[in-house]
């Protein structure tokens, strides 16, 4: 039997906030819970910078806090130093934003992009209508963003659990530049 394929995933704090208890049934709680439990079961690692950890500390549910403790105990949490601000990302993102609110949203979530670029280029987030859409638009001019994989565990059509079980591959249809 071959070695199990695992990936390093940057998980947005919005997923931690939505990670519901075993009895939670209102979406996206069960989807986030099932995704995160499968992530642990498949031995994928979660990537955190100091800033991502701070966001999690502020927003995580009680169940997400317990899950994160288990990930630490299983050595499935990777703490990385905050990457240096990359002018090839920051300036073009600020320039491509069409409005100040859009720019603010993108700048707030650049920490996810930077951590993903420093590891396996995979982001897990529920933020579909703002960040993902904005970064997809920005990827048309910012080459570094094109190969970032973005998965939303609350969207059934993304088959996120199956994606984890398959080793969280960098599939073209999940990439921002697709």
C-alpha positions as CSV (number, residue, x, y, z in Angstrom):
1,X,0.0,0.0,0.0
2,X,1.3,3.5,-0.9
3,X,2.0,6.3,1.4
4,X,-1.0,8.4,2.2
5,X,-0.8,11.8,0.4
6,X,-1.3,14.8,2.7
7,X,-1.2,18.5,2.2
8,X,-0.7,21.6,4.2
9,X,-3.9,23.7,4.3
10,X,-4.4,27.3,5.3
11,X,-7.8,27.4,6.9
12,X,-9.6,30.7,7.2
13,X,-11.0,31.7,10.7
14,X,-14.5,31.8,9.2
15,X,-14.4,28.0,9.0
16,X,-13.3,27.9,12.7
17,X,-16.2,30.1,13.6
18,X,-18.7,27.9,11.7
19,X,-17.2,24.6,13.0
20,X,-20.3,23.2,14.8
21,X,-20.9,20.7,17.5
22,X,-21.9,17.1,16.7
23,X,-25.5,18.2,17.1
24,X,-25.3,21.3,14.9
25,X,-27.5,20.9,11.8
26,X,-27.7,24.4,10.3
27,X,-25.4,25.0,7.4
28,X,-22.5,25.6,7.3
29,X,-21.8,24.1,10.7
30,X,-22.1,20.4,9.8
31,X,-20.2,20.9,6.5
32,X,-17.3,22.6,8.3
33,X,-17.4,20.1,11.1
34,X,-17.3,17.1,8.7
35,X,-14.5,18.8,6.7
36,X,-12.3,19.5,9.7
37,X,-12.8,16.1,11.2
38,X,-11.9,14.5,7.8
39,X,-8.9,16.8,7.5
40,X,-7.6,15.4,10.8
41,X,-8.5,11.8,9.9
42,X,-6.6,12.1,6.6
43,X,-3.7,13.7,8.5
44,X,-3.6,16.9,6.5
45,X,-1.9,19.7,8.3
46,X,-3.2,23.1,9.1
47,X,-0.8,26.0,8.5
48,X,-0.9,29.1,10.8
49,X,1.0,32.3,11.0
50,X,0.9,34.4,14.1
51,X,-1.9,36.5,12.4
52,X,-4.0,33.5,11.3
53,X,-3.7,32.1,14.9
54,X,-4.9,35.5,16.3
55,X,-7.9,35.4,13.9
56,X,-8.7,31.8,15.0
57,X,-8.3,32.8,18.7
58,X,-10.8,35.6,18.2
59,X,-13.4,33.7,16.1
60,X,-13.2,29.9,16.7
61,X,-16.1,27.9,18.2
62,X,-15.5,25.8,21.3
63,X,-15.4,22.7,19.0
64,X,-12.9,24.3,16.7
65,X,-10.7,25.1,19.8
66,X,-10.9,21.4,20.9
67,X,-10.1,20.3,17.3
68,X,-7.1,22.6,17.1
69,X,-5.8,21.2,20.4
70,X,-6.1,17.7,19.0
71,X,-4.3,18.8,15.8
72,X,-1.4,20.2,17.9
73,X,-1.3,16.9,19.9
74,X,-1.1,14.9,16.7
75,X,1.6,17.2,15.3
76,X,-0.7,18.3,12.5
77,X,-0.4,22.0,13.0
78,X,2.5,23.9,11.3
79,X,3.3,27.3,12.7
80,X,5.2,29.3,10.1
81,X,6.7,32.7,10.4
82,X,4.7,35.5,8.8
83,X,6.0,35.8,5.2
84,X,7.6,39.0,4.1
85,X,5.1,41.4,2.4
86,X,5.5,40.6,-1.3
87,X,5.3,43.7,-3.5
88,X,4.4,41.5,-6.4
89,X,1.1,40.7,-4.6
90,X,0.4,43.7,-2.4
91,X,0.7,46.5,-4.9
92,X,-1.2,44.8,-7.7
93,X,-4.0,43.8,-5.3
94,X,-4.4,47.3,-4.1
95,X,-4.3,48.5,-7.7
96,X,-6.9,45.9,-9.0
97,X,-9.4,46.7,-6.3
98,X,-12.3,48.7,-7.7
99,X,-13.5,50.2,-4.5
100,X,-12.2,50.9,-1.0
101,X,-14.3,48.2,0.6
102,X,-13.1,45.7,-1.9
103,X,-9.5,46.8,-1.3
104,X,-10.0,46.5,2.5
105,X,-11.4,43.0,2.2
106,X,-8.6,41.8,-0.1
107,X,-5.9,43.4,2.1
108,X,-7.4,41.7,5.2
109,X,-7.3,38.3,3.6
110,X,-3.8,38.6,2.0
111,X,-2.5,36.8,5.1
112,X,-4.2,33.6,3.7
113,X,-2.6,34.0,0.3
114,X,0.9,34.6,1.8
115,X,0.7,31.6,4.0
116,X,-0.6,29.4,1.2
117,X,2.1,30.7,-1.2
118,X,4.7,29.8,1.5
119,X,3.4,26.2,1.8
120,X,1.3,24.0,-0.4
121,X,-0.8,26.7,-2.1
122,X,-4.1,25.5,-0.6
123,X,-6.8,27.7,1.1
124,X,-10.0,26.6,2.8
125,X,-12.5,29.4,3.2
126,X,-16.2,30.0,3.2
127,X,-15.7,33.5,1.9
128,X,-17.1,33.0,-1.6
129,X,-18.7,36.2,-2.6
130,X,-16.0,38.6,-1.7
131,X,-12.5,37.4,-1.1
132,X,-12.6,34.4,-3.5
133,X,-14.3,36.4,-6.3
134,X,-11.9,39.4,-5.8
135,X,-8.8,37.2,-5.8
136,X,-10.0,35.3,-8.8
137,X,-10.3,38.6,-10.6
138,X,-6.9,39.7,-9.4
139,X,-5.3,36.4,-10.5
140,X,-5.9,37.5,-14.1
141,X,-3.1,40.0,-13.7
142,X,-1.2,38.6,-10.7
143,X,0.5,35.3,-11.9
144,X,1.4,34.2,-8.4
145,X,-2.2,33.9,-7.5
146,X,-3.3,31.8,-10.5
147,X,-2.1,28.4,-9.1
148,X,-3.6,28.9,-5.6
149,X,-6.2,26.2,-4.8
150,X,-9.3,27.5,-3.0
151,X,-11.9,25.1,-1.5
152,X,-15.2,26.0,0.2
153,X,-16.4,23.1,2.4
154,X,-19.9,24.5,2.6
155,X,-20.5,24.2,-1.2
156,X,-21.7,20.7,-2.0
157,X,-20.6,21.0,-5.7
158,X,-17.0,21.3,-4.5
159,X,-17.0,17.8,-2.9
160,X,-14.6,19.0,-0.3
161,X,-14.6,15.8,1.8
162,X,-13.8,13.7,-1.3
163,X,-11.0,16.2,-2.2
164,X,-9.5,15.7,1.3
165,X,-9.8,11.9,1.0
166,X,-8.1,12.1,-2.4
167,X,-5.1,13.9,-0.9
168,X,-6.2,17.5,-1.4
169,X,-4.8,17.7,-4.9
170,X,-4.1,20.9,-6.7
171,X,-6.8,20.5,-9.3
172,X,-7.0,23.2,-12.0
173,X,-10.8,23.7,-11.6
174,X,-10.2,24.8,-7.9
175,X,-7.5,27.3,-8.7
176,X,-8.0,31.0,-8.6
177,X,-6.7,31.4,-12.2
178,X,-8.9,28.7,-13.6
